[in-house]
């Protein structure tokens, strides 16, 4: 069957955006700039007008990628000078300071009344001391520790600060704790005291010495990202925003890659989210050619999504129209791998308006899909930024897969005929919105599950569309416990030892 013009265009967009030439479109890189230029040209050729800064298509934002060492990072245990990055390092949220102080060992830094445990109960004269705190747990670092609620470093930090230390030094007595993990919190608010991490051997030297001299000198690293914004101004009272993020992981520099190989590779992000960006461009074309005057339209290709919804967060905080004038926001993230048999399409956020359900029932090609919905407006994509401003949202998603956040997320895995059907669904929904007044907004419960911070993992990719009991496996990570146990895609996990797995969130 011959490809339609839309299908051809979708493939052409992804071919460019997910090519090795763009090296994974990392936010702040020259490749992000090249990708943004491509999107800008597409908008301009369609006839869409600029909606960014100073009459351009670009809206730039500055973001903090971490810290680099200045020249004055030192630590002495008594008179013994210690080596930066071998014996110690300052944490990213440390204040810059130079000081001398007396060491006070504060155990695990935990107060747990329910377990009748308090590391600070027997300490006296704490003000102005340098606290030394072990980041393990009193009964060991494992998921079933009775002190698990006290595990987060932030909780221990806040507990310790009540006793007015002049500095805090953390260490890991448990070899299962990953030292480098504490170095990667680069988006945190800096504290007003120095905070360091040391090796267990250094911790012993500090205990023996009883005194410490330290200085911390951290310099911010900041990078500029850019959203691409186009508008159709029909001089209407209300506006529909349609968006998709175009950034991806580059070579996996910032830690969210799931690739475990030793050789660094480009993460092209064909599905995540060159597919959504291609859909955004083609939807803007359809809507422009329709010239329907019911609403204004803003089309946004967001950057910084992979670093924490940075671009969409900046956009909503700097909108040129009131949030109350926005009818809704439609978000496309990973819409390129529609299953050619099941046609499962995820539509998230249907509870953010009391009107979504009745409007979605009117979509012409709805019966092509097996649609799975969730009510929550909160999720790991850019629609969340708009929901937090009381704007109705929908997020369209064709499902996760084994190639998610890996170098293998490449163009040959995409189903462009299926993506065209998704684009047509969203366009049909836009047509229905155009025949109706501005929709209402509803608050929803957060249905997202928190991610545990333990290294324990089965190595499975869950099937997010599965609605039965337990959790159905969509893929298996090599060399992980599930792989070694012989598990396969399609298996359903009902129980792990004595723990019953009821559903995705329970897992």
C-alpha positions in Angstrom: 0.0 0.0 0.0 1.3 3.4 -1.0 2.2 5.8 1.9 0.0 8.8 2.4 1.6 12.3 2.4 1.3 12.4 6.2 3.0 9.1 6.7 5.8 10.1 4.4 6.3 13.4 6.3 6.3 11.6 9.6 9.0 9.3 8.4 11.1 12.2 7.0 10.9 14.2 10.2 12.0 11.2 12.3 14.7 10.2 9.8 16.4 13.6 10.4 15.7 14.1 14.1 16.7 10.6 15.1 19.8 10.4 12.8 23.3 9.9 14.2 24.1 13.4 12.9 22.1 14.9 15.7 23.8 12.8 18.4 20.7 12.3 20.6 19.6 16.0 20.7 20.9 16.6 24.2 19.5 19.8 25.7 22.0 22.6 25.5 24.1 21.0 22.8 24.8 22.1 19.3 22.7 19.1 18.2 19.7 20.5 20.1 20.2 23.7 18.2 20.2 21.9 14.9 17.0 20.0 15.8 15.4 23.3 16.8 16.3 24.9 13.5 14.7 22.0 11.6 11.5 22.4 13.6 11.5 26.1 13.1 11.8 25.7 9.4 8.9 23.2 9.3 6.7 25.6 11.2 7.7 28.5 8.9 7.1 26.6 5.7 3.6 25.6 6.9 2.8 29.2 7.5 2.7 29.2 11.3 3.9 32.4 12.9 6.7 32.8 15.5 5.6 32.7 19.2 9.0 32.8 21.0 11.2 35.5 22.3 11.5 38.9 20.5 9.5 37.8 17.5 11.4 34.6 16.9 10.4 30.9 17.1 12.7 30.3 20.0 12.1 30.6 23.7 15.4 30.2 25.6 15.9 29.1 29.2 18.9 28.6 31.4 19.3 25.5 33.4 21.7 24.2 35.9 23.5 21.0 34.9 25.7 20.6 38.0 28.8 22.0 39.6 32.5 22.0 38.7 35.2 22.2 41.3 36.8 25.6 42.0 40.4 25.8 43.2 39.8 25.6 46.9 38.4 22.2 47.8 40.4 20.9 50.7 39.9 18.6 53.7 42.3 17.9 56.6 41.8 15.3 59.4 43.9 17.0 62.1 47.1 17.7 60.2 46.6 15.0 57.6 45.7 16.5 54.2 43.2 14.4 52.2 42.9 13.9 48.5 39.9 15.4 46.5 37.8 12.7 44.8 39.8 9.9 46.3 39.2 10.5 50.0 36.4 13.1 49.8 34.3 15.4 47.6 31.9 18.2 48.3 28.2 17.5 47.5 26.4 19.5 44.9 24.1 21.1 47.5 27.0 22.2 49.7 27.5 25.8 50.6 30.9 27.4 49.7 32.9 28.0 52.9 36.2 27.7 54.7 36.2 26.6 58.3 37.8 24.6 61.1 35.7 22.5 63.5 35.4 19.7 66.0 34.1 16.3 64.8 30.9 14.9 66.4 29.9 11.4 65.3 26.1 11.4 65.0 25.6 7.8 64.1 23.2 7.3 61.3 21.6 10.7 61.8 18.2 9.1 62.4 15.3 9.8 64.8 12.7 7.1 64.7 10.2 7.3 67.6 8.2 4.4 66.3 11.3 2.2 66.7 12.4 3.9 69.9 15.6 5.0 68.2 17.4 8.4 68.3 21.0 9.0 67.3 20.9 12.5 68.8 19.4 11.7 72.2 22.8 11.3 73.9 24.6 14.0 72.1 25.3 17.3 73.9 26.8 20.7 72.9 26.0 20.0 69.2 25.9 23.6 68.0 28.8 24.5 65.8 30.1 21.0 65.6 31.0 19.1 62.3 28.6 16.2 62.2 29.9 12.9 60.8 26.9 10.7 59.7 26.8 7.2 58.3 24.3 6.9 55.4 23.6 3.2 56.0 20.8 2.0 58.3 20.9 0.6 61.8 19.7 -2.8 60.6 21.5 -2.7 57.3 20.7 -1.2 53.9 17.9 -3.4 52.5 14.3 -2.8 51.3 12.8 -4.4 54.5 14.6 -2.3 57.0 12.4 -1.0 59.8 14.1 2.3 59.3 13.4 2.5 55.6 11.4 5.8 56.1 14.6 7.4 57.3 16.7 6.3 54.4 16.6 9.4 52.3 19.6 11.6 52.7 17.4 14.7 52.7 15.5 13.6 55.7 18.7 13.0 57.6 20.0 16.3 56.6 16.9 18.1 57.8 17.1 16.1 61.1 20.7 17.0 61.6 20.2 20.7 60.9 17.9 21.0 63.9 21.0 20.6 66.1 22.8 23.5 64.3 26.0 21.9 63.0 28.6 24.1 61.3 29.1 21.4 58.6 27.9 17.8 57.8 30.1 15.0 56.5 28.4 11.9 55.2 30.1 8.5 54.6 28.9 5.0 53.6 29.7 2.1 55.9 27.7 -0.3 53.7 29.5 -1.3 50.6 26.1 -1.8 48.8 25.6 2.0 48.8 26.8 3.7 45.6 29.2 6.5 46.5 28.8 8.3 43.2 25.0 8.5 43.5 25.3 11.3 46.0 27.3 13.3 43.5 24.6 13.5 40.9 21.9 15.6 42.7 22.7 18.7 40.6 19.2 20.3 40.6 19.0 20.9 44.3 18.8 24.1 46.3 22.2 24.8 48.0 22.3 24.5 51.7 23.8 27.2 54.0 26.5 25.0 55.5 29.3 22.8 53.9 28.3 19.2 53.1 30.8 16.6 52.1 31.0 12.9 51.4 34.0 10.9 52.5 35.2 7.3 52.2 34.8 5.0 55.1 38.6 5.1 55.7 38.5 8.9 55.8 35.6 8.8 58.2 37.8 6.7 60.6 40.6 9.2 60.3 38.2 12.1 61.1 37.0 10.2 64.2 40.5 9.6 65.4 41.7 13.2 64.7 38.6 14.7 66.3 39.2 18.0 64.4 38.8 19.0 60.8 39.8 21.8 58.5 37.8 22.1 55.2 37.0 24.4 52.4 34.4 24.0 49.7 34.6 25.8 46.3 31.9 24.8 43.8 31.1 26.7 40.6 27.8 26.4 38.8 27.6 25.0 35.3 24.7 26.5 33.4 23.5 25.7 29.8 21.0 27.4 27.6 18.1 25.3 26.2 15.5 26.3 23.7 11.8 25.6 23.1 10.4 26.1 19.6 7.1 28.0 19.6 4.7 28.6 16.7 1.2 30.2 16.8 -2.0 30.4 14.8 -3.7 33.6 16.0 -7.4 33.4 15.1 -8.2 36.4 17.4 -10.2 34.1 19.6 -10.7 34.4 23.3 -9.2 31.0 24.1 -6.3 28.9 23.0 -5.4 25.2 22.5 -1.8 24.3 23.2 -0.3 21.2 21.4 3.2 20.1 22.4 5.9 17.4 22.3 9.4 17.4 23.6 12.2 17.1 21.0 15.2 16.6 23.2 16.7 13.3 24.1 19.7 11.8 26.0 22.7 12.6 23.8 25.2 9.9 24.7 23.5 9.3 28.0 25.6 11.9 29.9 23.1 12.7 32.6 22.4 9.4 34.1 18.8 8.6 32.8 20.1 6.1 30.2 19.2 2.5 30.8 22.0 1.3 28.6 24.5 -0.9 30.5 27.2 -1.4 27.8 30.7 -0.2 28.4 31.1 1.6 25.1 29.4 5.0 25.0 26.7 5.2 22.2 24.4 7.7 20.7 20.8 7.6 22.0 18.8 8.6 18.9 15.4 8.6 20.6 13.4 7.8 17.6 10.3 7.0 19.6 11.3 9.1 22.5 10.5 11.6 21.2 11.3 12.2 17.6 8.0 10.5 17.0 6.0 13.0 19.0 7.9 16.0 17.4 7.0 14.6 14.0 3.4 14.3 15.1 3.4 17.9 16.3 4.6 19.2 13.0 2.0 17.3 11.0 -0.8 18.2 13.4 0.2 21.9 13.0 0.0 21.4 9.2 -3.5 19.9 9.3 -4.8 22.6 11.7 -3.3 25.4 9.7 -4.8 24.1 6.4 -8.2 23.8 8.1 -8.1 27.5 9.1 -10.8 26.9 11.8 -11.3 30.2 13.7 -12.8 28.7 16.9 -9.6 28.8 18.9 -6.1 30.2 18.7 -3.3 27.5 18.7 0.2 27.4 20.2 2.5 24.6 19.0 5.5 24.0 21.3 8.4 21.7 20.8 9.8 21.5 24.3 13.5 20.9 25.2 14.7 19.8 28.6 12.0 17.2 29.2 14.6 14.5 29.8 16.2 16.6 32.5 13.0 17.2 34.4 10.4 19.0 32.3 12.6 22.1 32.2 11.3 23.5 28.9 7.6 23.1 29.7 8.0 24.3 33.2 9.7 27.5 31.9 7.0 27.9 29.3 4.1 27.8 31.7 5.8 30.3 34.0 6.4 32.7 31.2 3.2 32.5 29.2 2.0 35.7 27.4 -1.7 34.7 28.0 -3.4 33.9 31.2 -3.7 30.2 32.1 -7.5 30.8 32.4 -7.6 31.6 28.6 -6.2 28.2 27.7 -8.8 25.6 26.7 -6.5 22.6 27.1 -3.0 21.2 26.4 -2.5 18.1 24.2 0.9 16.3 24.7 2.5 13.6 22.5 5.3 11.6 24.0 6.3 8.3 22.4 3.6 7.8 19.8 5.6 5.9 17.2 5.3 2.3 18.2 1.6 1.5 17.9 1.2 -2.3 18.1 0.1 -3.4 14.6 -2.1 -6.1 16.1 -3.6 -4.8 19.4 -3.6 -1.0 18.4 -3.3 -0.1 22.0 -3.2 3.6 22.6 -2.7 5.2 26.0 -4.5 8.5 26.7 -3.6 9.9 30.1 -5.3 12.8 31.9 -8.9 12.1 31.1 -9.9 13.1 34.6 -8.5 16.6 34.2 -11.8 17.8 32.6 -15.3 16.5 33.2 -15.8 17.0 29.4 -13.0 14.7 28.1 -15.0 11.4 28.2 -18.0 12.7 26.2 -15.7 14.5 23.7 -13.5 11.4 23.1 -16.6 9.3 22.4 -17.2 11.4 19.3 -13.8 10.9 17.7 -14.3 9.3 14.3 -11.5 6.8 14.3 -11.7 5.8 17.9 -12.8 2.2 17.2 -9.5 1.6 15.4 -7.8 1.7 18.8 -7.9 -0.3 22.0 -7.7 2.8 24.2 -6.5 2.7 27.8 -7.0 5.8 29.9 -5.9 7.1 33.2 -7.4 10.0 35.0 -4.3 11.6 36.5 -2.9 14.9 35.2 0.5 14.1 36.7 2.9 12.0 34.7 6.5 11.9 33.5 6.0 14.2 30.6 5.3 17.9 29.7 1.6 17.8 30.2 2.2 17.8 34.0 3.5 21.3 33.8 0.2 22.5 32.4 -1.9 20.5 34.7 -0.2 22.2 37.7 -1.6 25.5 36.3 -5.1 24.1 36.4 -5.3 23.5 32.6 -7.0 20.3 31.3 -4.5 18.0 29.6 -4.2 14.8 27.6 -1.1 12.8 27.0 -1.0 10.4 24.1 1.4 7.4 24.3 1.7 4.1 22.3 3.5 2.2 25.1 6.9 1.6 26.5 9.3 -1.0 25.1 12.6 -2.7 25.5 14.5 0.1 23.7 13.3 2.9 26.0 16.2 5.2 27.0 18.7 2.9 25.1 20.8 3.4 22.0 18.5 0.8 20.3 15.5 3.3 20.1 16.0 3.7 16.3 13.8 4.5 13.4 13.5 1.0 12.0 11.4 0.1 15.1 8.7 2.7 14.4 5.2 2.1 12.9 4.6 5.2 10.8 1.2 4.0 9.5 0.2 3.5 13.1 1.5 6.9 14.0 -0.5 8.5 11.3 -3.6 6.9 12.8 -2.7 8.5 16.2 -2.2 11.9 14.5 -5.6 11.5 12.8 -7.2 10.6 16.2 -5.8 13.8 17.8 -6.8 15.9 14.8 -10.3 14.5 15.0 -10.4 15.4 18.7 -9.3 19.0 17.9 -12.1 19.2 15.4 -14.6 18.2 18.1 -13.0 20.8 20.5 -13.6 23.4 17.8 -17.3 22.6 17.8 -17.6 23.0 21.5 -17.2 25.7 24.1 -14.2 25.9 26.4 -14.0 22.8 28.6 -13.8 22.7 32.4 -10.9 21.7 34.6 -10.9 19.0 37.3 -8.3 18.1 39.9 -7.2 14.4 39.9 -5.5 12.0 42.2 -1.8 11.3 41.4 -1.7 7.8 39.9 2.0 7.8 39.3 4.2 5.4 41.3 7.3 6.6 43.0 10.6 5.0 42.0 12.5 3.2 44.7 16.1 4.1 45.2 17.4 0.6 45.8 19.6 -1.2 43.3 17.3 -4.3 43.6 15.6 -4.9 40.2 14.1 -7.8 38.4 15.1 -6.4 35.0 11.7 -6.3 33.4 9.9 -3.7 31.3 6.3 -3.6 32.5 3.4 -3.6 30.1 1.7 -0.3 31.0 -1.5 -1.3 29.1 -2.1 -4.5 31.0 -5.3 -4.3 33.1 -5.4 -7.7 34.8 -4.1 -8.8 38.2 -0.3 -8.7 38.7 2.1 -7.1 36.3 2.6 -8.3 32.7 6.1 -8.4 31.3 6.7 -6.5 28.1 10.5 -7.0 27.8 13.5 -8.4 29.7 16.8 -6.7 30.4 19.8 -9.0 29.6 21.7 -10.5 32.5 19.2 -9.3 35.1 17.4 -11.7 37.5 14.4 -12.1 35.3 16.5 -13.0 32.3 18.5 -15.5 34.4 15.3 -17.0 35.7 14.0 -17.6 32.1 11.2 -15.1 32.2 9.8 -13.9 28.8 7.6 -11.2 27.4 4.0 -12.0 28.2 4.7 -13.5 31.6 2.6 -12.2 34.4 4.2 -11.6 37.8 1.7 -12.4 40.6 4.0 -12.9 43.6 7.6 -12.2 44.6 8.5 -14.6 47.4 5.6 -13.9 49.9 4.8 -10.5 48.5 1.7 -10.3 46.4 2.0 -8.1 43.3 -1.5 -6.7 42.7 -0.8 -4.2 39.9 1.7 -1.8 38.4 1.7 0.7 41.2 1.8 -2.0 43.9 4.9 -3.5 42.2 
